[in-house]
């Protein structure tokens, strides 16, 4: 396992991080035995960064990680998050404190290394209702009693070492404004072969959400980046493009339409699989490995968050660390697929 500094923090984390979210399912729906096997293997392989949030199983993932830290006797770098909902808008800073205290209790620790807002920033006021927390108005980040005030109080109290936020795409202006405050140390960003816009936006390619080159901006300002959804929700695997069944613990595409488009895009990149590639040296990888090595080659990436369903996936992903960028040959072929918009325009025509 190789390690990278998170921005200018001095903290060095494993290139492959351990995501605790619900899409892969392990830390939310797995058995204690499955969780213990996977986490123990991750630690053995050198993974030292674990990404958490209260919303992952309504606290279940944090609770399970806390149990495993006690059972296995390890203490990784931990990120957890704050979800701001409509009911919290009158006292966001106070909500940050209360949410963090509850997370610390579930995790069984006195502090976390990184505390992030799970809402992506927007320049316009979004409509928050019910349990929704995807977005948060930039003013609710920055105003007195807002999210930033709560995060900085967590730092002053020693309950969080560094702070950050999530970028969800379409929020480039607001994300840059937050970075410009100089207060933030880490952003979570999605970037993958089906949507590389956080690092680049090739001519001819359309994306469902534009991350507007935020990786470069963050890196230039000393802010690290943890990458979520590196396999595009599971589409960028040999198993998916060949029509295989998803892991029993994993969630599928959020809609049949999204699933069909994602699969068509991923199938346009099947040449990245060793089974279809006549080259056996620099191009000897499967689709998942190619996807993660592409991300690790981008400027500004601190860690790639694996969404693991079992110990075998932990082993597979950990082995991708240190293998270097993709070959020039394969990058040229990827660029052609991007320029052709994965063949989607021809399919519509």
N, C-alpha and C positions, 0 to 999 in steps of 0.2 A: 504494500500500500504506500502511495506517495501522498504528500501533504502540501497544503497551500495556505498562505496567510489570508485571513478574512480582512480585506481592505487594508487599513492602516492600524488594525487593532493589536497586532502582535500575536494573535491567536492563530495557531496552525491546525487546520482541520483536515480530515481525510478527504481525498478527492471524491470518494464515494461516501455519501451520508446515508443514514437510516431514516426513511420517512415513516412516520407513524399514522398516516391518514387512512381513511376508510376505503379508498378505491382498491388497494391491494388486499386489504382486509385482515392481515395477520394480527395486528395489535388490537383490533376491535372485535373480530369474530373468530380468531384462532383459539385453540385450546391452550391452557397453560403450558402443556408439554411442547406444543408446536412453537409457541412464543419463546420458551426457554432455549430450545434447540437453535432457533434462528439467531437470537440475540447473542447467545454464547459464541456461536460461530462468527458472528460479525465482530465481536470484540477480539476473538482469537486472530482474525484476519487483519486487524488494525483499524477497523472503523471506530472513530472516536467522536462522531457528531450525530446527534439524534434530534430530529425535528418533530415537535409536538404542537398540539393546540387543544383547548378545551372542547372544541366542536368535534374532535375526532372521537366519535362514539359517545358524545356527551360526557367527556371526562374519563371514559373507559381506557383509552389508549394511554393517557398519562398515568392512571392508576396501575396499569399493567407494567409500564416501564419502571415505575417506582418499586413495585414488587420485585422485578427482576434485578434491579440495581442492588437491592438488599440481599437477594438470594445468591447472586453471582459475585458480589463484592467489587463492583466497578462504578466509576463516576465519569461519564463522558461529558463533552460539551453539550449543553442542552439549549435548544430554542423552544420557547412556547409563545403563545399569542394571546391577543385580546380581540374578542369579537364585539363590535359596537352595534347594538340594535336600537330600534326606535325607542324602546323603554329606557335606554341609557343616555339619551341625548341631553337631558337636563343636568347630568352630572357625569360627564365622560371621564374626567380625571379621577373622580372617586370610584367609578366603575373599573378603571384600570387597576387601582389598588386592590379592590375586592376580588376581581377576577384573578389577579396574580397570586394573592394570598391563597385562594382556593386551589390554584394549580400547584403551588409549592406544597400544600398539604397532601394533594394526591401523589405528587412525585416523591414526597418524603425528603425534600432538600430545603436548604435555607435561602438559596438563590438560584437563578438561571443565568446562563452566560449571555443569552440574547433574548430580548423581549420585543415582539413585533405586533403591530396592528394588522389584523387579518383582513381588514377592509381595504380595497384598493382606492387610492385618492382620486377625486374628480374635481374639476374646476367649477362645475355646476352642482347645485344641491340635488342629490338623488332622493327618490322617494323610498324611505325605509318603512317597512311594515312587518309585523309578526316576527318570525325568527330570521328574517333575511339580514345579511350583513355584508354582501358582496362589495359594496361601495360606501365611501364616506366623503362628504364635502370637504374640500381643502380647508375651509374656515373652521370646520369642526376638529380638524387636526391642530390648527395653529392658534385659535382664539384662547383667551383666558378660560381656564377650566376645561380645555380641550384635551385631545389625545396626547399631544406632545408634552403638555404639562404633566400629565399622569405618568408618562414614560420617564420623564426626567426625575420625577419624585421617586420612582422605583430605583433609579440609579443612585440618587442621593441616600436612600435608605439602605443601599447595599443588597437589595433583593434582585437586581438585574445589573449586569456589568455593562452591557451594550444594548442599543435599541435599533429597531428597524421597522420596516413596513412591507406590505405585499403589493406588487404590481400585477394587475390582471389584464393588461392590454387596453389600448384606447385611452390611456391615462398618462401619456408621455409628458405633457406640459405640467401636470400636477406633480408627477413623480420628480421631475427636475426641480420644481419649486421646493419640494421637501428636502431633496439632496442639498440644495443651495443653502439651507439653514445651517449646515455643518454639524447638525445634531445626530444624524443617523449614520450607523455603521454597517448595516446589512439590509439588503432587499432580497425578497424571494421573487423570482421571475420564471416564467415558463418560456423555454426555447427548445425546439427540436427540429428534426429534419422536415417536418410538415409545415412548420411555421418558425423560420429562423429570424423573424423580424427584430427580436431583441438585440441580435448581433449583426444582422444584415438583412436587406430586402432586395432579393434579386429581381431584375427586370422581367416583366411578363407574369409574375406570380401574384395571385390574389390570396389574401389571408383573412380569416374570420375575425381576428383581432390584431391590431398593430401595436407591437411593443416599442416601435419608434427608436430603435438603436439604444435603448436605455442601458445596456451592458457597458458600452463605451463611456457613456456619461458618468455612470457610477464609478467605474474604474478610474477615470480621470480625476475624480473627487475623493478618492481614497475609501470608497464604499464597496464592500464585498457583495457577492451575489451567490445565493443558493438557488439551484435550478430545480423546479418542480415539474412533474409530468414529462420527463425526458423521453419517454417512449410513446408520447402522444396518447396517453390513456390506454396503453397496451397494444396499439395498432402496429408499432414498429418492432414486431417480433416475427420470426419465421413461423411460429405456430399460428399467429393471427392471420398472416397473409395466405397461409395454406388452408385456412378454414377450420383450424382446430378449436377445441373447446377451451374456454377460459378456465383458469384455476377455480376450484369450487369456492374459495374465499373471496374472489375478486368480483367487483361490480363491472357490468358491461357498459357499453356506450349509453349515453344519457337519452338518446332517441334513435329509432331505426334509421332515420335519415342521416343523422350525424355518423352513425356507424357505417353506413354504406359509403359515404364520401371519404371517411377516414381510411377505410379499407382500400378503396380505389387509389387514393394517394399513396398509401404504403406499398401497394402492389407495383406501382411504378418504380419502386426502389428495390425490387426483389434481386436485382443484380448484385446487391451488397451482401447477399448470402453466399457463404463458401460453397454451398451445394450447386449454385448456378454459376460460379466463377471459376474459370479455368486456371487462374493464377493461384499459387499455393504458398506464397511467401508474404509479401507486404499486404496482399488483399485477403489473407486467410482469416476471415471473421464472419460471424453471422450478422443478421440485421440489427439485433439489439446492441451488439458490441459496436458496430459501425455508428449507430445512433449516439451512443454515449461518448465514444472517442471523438466524434464530430463536436459535441458540446464542450468537451474538455480542451479542445483546440482553440476555443473562442477566447478573446481577450476579456478579462474581468471575472471569469468564472472561479468561484472559490470551492464549491462542492456541488456534486450532482446527487440529488436525493432519490435513492432507490425506493420504489414502492414495492415492498417484498411481501410475498404470500407464503413463502416457506424458506427453509435453510438452503435449499439447492439454489434458489434465486439469489440469495445473499452471496454464496460462493461464486456464482457465475458473474455477477456484477462487480464484485471486489477484484476479480481477475482482470478486469478491463483497465484498472489503474496502471499508469506508466507505460502503456503500449504505444503512445504517441498518436499523432494525427493520421487521418486517412491518406491513402496514396493520392498523388496528383491525378492519376488516371480516374480513380473513383470520384474525386471531387469534381472533375470535369463532367463526368456522367451525371452526377447529382445536379450540377448547375444546368445541364440540358433539361433534366426533368423539371426543375423549377421554371425555366424559361418557357417550357411547354405547359405550365400550370398543371403538371401531372396528367395531362391528357383530358382534363375535365372539360375544357372548352370544346374539344372535338366531340366528346361524348354528348354534350348538350346539343351541339349542332347536328 
